[in-house]
Amino acid sequence: MQHRSVKDFQREREELNQLVLDSASLEVKRFFSLDSQTYREGALPARTKEMLGLVASLVLRCDDCILYHLGRCRDEGVTDEELNEALGVGLVIGGSITIPHLRRAIRAWQELSGPSSATT
């Protein structure tokens, strides 16, 4: 798998989402809306929901989803320690087959953190 930067992923995701939505049926638009609404503040804080989404994405081995939720976790103020614990839960649930995705997740988190931020 070729490495792409988080910024490249985010740009491509935005462009492709717009393509989908420009020609989407009502059902597709409703699903996109439901997805967005699911991660809003509620009984669980948005940051918790994003970590849940990240763990599910790791277990399902969806690199695009992992990258998306990593960005949202960063936006929601998830700390390095919280991220590492969440990824640990995903690893235990998903098993060793998730390790390549875990590696890429850590690399992406470091990219999102920038050169001045150290991760554990």
N, C-alpha and C positions, 0 to 999 in steps of 0.2 A: 504494500500500500504506500503510495506516494504521500509525503508529508505536505500539508498545506497549512498556512498560518491561520490563526484564529480569525484575524481580520479578513482574510480571503474567504474563509467559511461564512462569516457573518454577511459579507457583501453578496456572496453567491446565494445564500439562503434568502436574503431580502429580495433579490431579483427574481428568484424562482417562485417565491411565495406570491409575488405580484403577478407573475405569469399565470399561476394557478387561479388566483382570485379574479383575474380579468375575464376568465372564461368558465369560472366555476358554477356548478349548479347550486341551487338553494341548499341541498343537503351538505355539500362540501363546505359552503360558507357557514352553515350552522355548526358543523364539526369544528372548524377553525375557531369559531366563537366560543364553543364549549371548552375547547382546549385552553384558550386564553383565560376564560372565567375560572377554570379549575384552580389556577395558580394564584388567584387573588387572595388578599387577606380574608380570613374567616375565623372559625374556631381555632384553626392552625395558622400561625404566621406564614406569610409568603416565603420567607427564607426556609422554613421547615418543609413546606411543600416542594420547593426547588430541590432540596436535598433528597427528598423522597423520589422526585422525578429523576434525579441523577442516579440514585441507587437502582431504580427500575431500569434505567437506560443501560447501566453497566451490566446488569444481569441479562438483559436482552441483547447485549453486545451491539448496540447501535451507536457508532461513533458520531454521527451527526447529532443525535439526541444528547449524547454525553457532552459534546462541545457546546450545544445550546444551553444545557442546564449548568454547565460550569460558568458560562458567562452570566447567567442569571444569578447563580450563587454569589459570584463576585459582586454583582450589582446590589444584592441583598445584604452584603456585609459578612458573608460566611468567612470564618477565620480558617487559617491553614489547619489548625488542630481539628476543627469541626469537619472540614473537608476530609481529612485523613481518616477520621472515625467513620464518616459516612461511606467512604470508599472501602474501608475495612468490612463494613456490614455487607456491601455488595460483593466483595470477594468471597466472604464466607458463604453467602447464599448462592452465588454463581459458580464458585469453584475455580479451579486453575485455568479453565478455558477463558476466563475473563482477564487474565494477566496481561495479554497484549493490549487490551483496551484500557486497563489500569495504567500501564506505562504511558500510553498516549494521553490519558487524562492528566497525569502528573505533569507531563511536558506542556500541555495546553494551559494548565493552571499556572505554571511558572511563567509562561508567555503573558497570560492575563495579569499576573502580578507585577510584571515589569522588572527591569534589571536591578532596581533598588530594593525590591522586596525579597526576602529570603523565605523559602518554604522548608518545611521539615520533611 
